[in-house]
Amino acid sequence: MPSKTAKMRKDPTSEGRRSVMESLKDPSRVERVSVRLDLRNSDSLQNIILRCEDNDIPLDYIDENSINKLSYTGKHQGVIAHLVSAGYFPEAKFWSLAEKERLLGMNLLVLDGIQDPQNFGAMARSALALGIHYIIIPKKRSVGITSGAIRASAGAIHGLSIVRVANISNFLARIKKYSFWIVGLKSGSYKSIREHKFSERVALVIGSEHKGLSGTVEKEVDIFVSIPINIEKIDSLNASVAASIAMFELDRNSSY
């Protein structure tokens, strides 16, 4: 019987050597592959390992106890492929494009814990209109591609590349290595977004509806900007409205 933990997992997997090899026929659908550590040199898994290496698919070598916890079927034969959920852009493919300098002149919208499908859908619609190429969201504690979000975006979500990552702060730290500037939208920041001259590669970070940017994410931000508003009349803007204004300024003031 599958464990309760396995039942709660949302990410699809394929398990066992034959199933994993079948999944690897379309490498873009495989996010990463977990292999039992003591089988990494096994002849039976070499074709899988080589195919992952040829397609830049991350390999996780883990102990028997860990891979058993990941298994839904209990028949993994020492290998599990973690598949990209329907509608999302594969993270492994994103990093492969970054490595090959295919992200030049591109902007990212990074959402740090947006949970309202209406907000997410509205942001996606603005993103498509204002030149955003990828939207990055965390796998946990975040809204994703849902029917409500698709409806709120009037279908715009289908025209975007949406990447789910395990940890937003780790993603930001890594993307800096590819010459991206991390710009965080934060109410009360000294610099107005109207005054900022954006670089040719920007990751614009928007915090959650209630808490804003998390502390770990703030540590990765290169510069904070704010949207000037008449605080005597209104103290804050809706997250999707603020994001849309920020994306408009990014599109208007980009240096490329």
N, C-alpha and C positions, 0 to 999 in steps of 0.2 A: 504493500500500500504506500502511495506517495505520502510524504510527511506533510504536516500542516504548513511548515515553512515553504516547502516546494509549491504547494497549492497557491500560496500567496504571491509567488513571484510573477511579475508581469512580463519579463523579458523571455521571448521564445528561445528554445534550444533544440538542438538535435543531438542524440546520444548514440554512442556505438560507432565502430569503425566504418561500417558501410554507410550509415546515415550521415555521418560527418563528411565522408568523401563525396556523397551525393550533394550535400549543401555547398561544398567547395567548388562545384561546377559553375556556380555563380558567386565568385569571391566578394562581390560588392554587397552581398546579403549577409556576410559573416563579419561580426564585429571583432571577435577574438576566439581563440581555441584554448581550452584548458586540457592539459595532459598530465596524467599521473607521473610524478617525478621519476619513479623507478623504471618507467617504461620509455623514457626519452630516447634511449638507444635501441629500443626494440625494433626488429625488422618489420613487424606488423604495422608500425605507426610511421615508418619513414616516409611513405608516400604522402601522408597527411602533413607531416612536418615540413617536407620540402615544398609542398604546394602552398602552405601558409607563408613560408619564407619567400617564395617567388612572387607572392601577391601582397607582401608587406602586411600580413595579418598577424597581430600580436599573439605570441604563444605564452601561456602561463603554465609553468611547471609547478605542480602543487602535490602535497602528500595525499595518501589514500583517504584519510579522514576528511580532508577538505573537499576532495572531488566527490566523495559520497554525499556530503551535505548539499552539493550543487545539483546532484542528480534527482530528477523527477521520477524516472522509471526504475532506478536501481540496476539497470543493465547497460551501463555506460562503457564497459570494456576499457576503461582507462582514458577515455577521450570524450569531451563535450564541446560542441560548437555553440557559441552564444550568437544568436542571430539578431539582425537589426529589425526592430519592430516596424511594421508596415507604415509607410509614410515618412519615415525619417531618413536622413542622409547618413551614411556610414561614417562613424568617427575615424576609423582607420583610413578611409579614402580621403577624408579631409586633411589628415596629417601627411598623407602621401602627396597631395597637391601642394601643401605648404613646403614640403621638402624639395619639390620640383619647381619652386618659384612660380606656381600657378595662381597665387593669391595677390599678385602685385596690383595695386590700385583698387583693392577690394575693401569693403567695410563690413564689420560684424556688429550685430546687436546681441549683447549678452544679457540675459535676464536672470537675475539673482533671486529666484524664489517667487515669481509671479504665480498666483494661485487662482485667479478669477478667469474663467474661459472667455468672458466678454472682453476683458482687458487684453488677454493674449491675442484674441482674434482681431481686435482693433489695431493693436501694435503690428500684427502681421500684415494687415492691409496697408498701413502707412509705410511699413518697411518695403513692400513691393513697389509702392509708388515713388519712394524716395531713394532708390539705389542701394539698399542694403542687400548684400549677397548671401549672407548666412545668418541664421538666428541660432544662438547657443543657449540651451537650457539644461538644468541639472536633472538627473534621473529621479531624484527623490525630492519631496516637498515642493513640487512644482506642477503646474498644469501642463498638459501636453496636447497632442493632436486629438481632440475630442470632437464629437458632433457639435457641441455648443460653440467651441472655438472656431470650427470651420464655418458654422452659420454666421457667427459674428464677423468673420473676415470676408464674408460673401464669396467664399471659395479661394481667396487670395493665398491661403496657406499652401494650396497645391502648387503654387508658382514659386515657392521658396525652398531653400535647402535648410532644413531644421535638424540640428545635430544635438543629440543628448550626450552629456558627459557625466562622469561619476562625481566630479568635484570642480566647481567653478573657479576657485582660487588656484588650483593646480593647473587648470586650463589656461588661465591668464598668465601664470608664470611661464608656461611653456610657449604661448603664442608670442611673448616678447622676444623670443630668440629668432623670430622671423620678422623683426623690425616693425612690429605693431606697437602703437601707442595706446595705452589703456586710459580711457577718459570716463570718469565716473560722474553721473548726474547726482548732485547732492544739494538739497535745499540749504540756503544760507552760506554756500561757498563764496569765497572772496571774489573769484573770477566769474564774470557773466559769460554765458555761452555765446553771446553776441560778439564778444571781444576775442574769442579763441580762434586761432588759425589752425585748422586741422591738418595733420600730415596725410601722406598718401595711403597709409594703412592704419585704420582706427578700429579699436574694439570699444564700442560705446556700451557702458554698463548701466543698467537700470535696476534699482533695488525693488524689494517686495512692496506690496500695497501698504502694509502697516508698519513694517520695521525698517524699510529702506535697505541700504547696502549692509551686508553682514560685516563683522569686524575682520574676518579672515580675507574677505574680498577687498575691503578697503586698503589693506596692506599691499595689495598688488596694483592699485590704481596709481598711474603716473601723475595725473592732474584731475582735480575736481572742478566741475563747473556747475553753475546754477542758472535757473531761468528767472529773470527779474520780473517780479509781480508786485502789484499794489497790496501790500500786506495789511493795509487798513481795511480793505474790503474783502480779502480772501487770504487765508493763511497757507493754502497748499492747492496743488492741482491733482486731478485724477492721474493715476500712473500711466494710463494709455495716452492721455492728453499730453502729459509732460514728455513722454517718450517720443510722441509724434513731433512736438516742437523741436526737441533735441535732434531728431533725425533730419528735420527740415534744415536746421542750421548746419548740420554736418554736410548735407548735400550742397547747400549754398556756399559754404565757406571752405570747402576742401581745396587743398593746394594743387591737386593733380588735375 
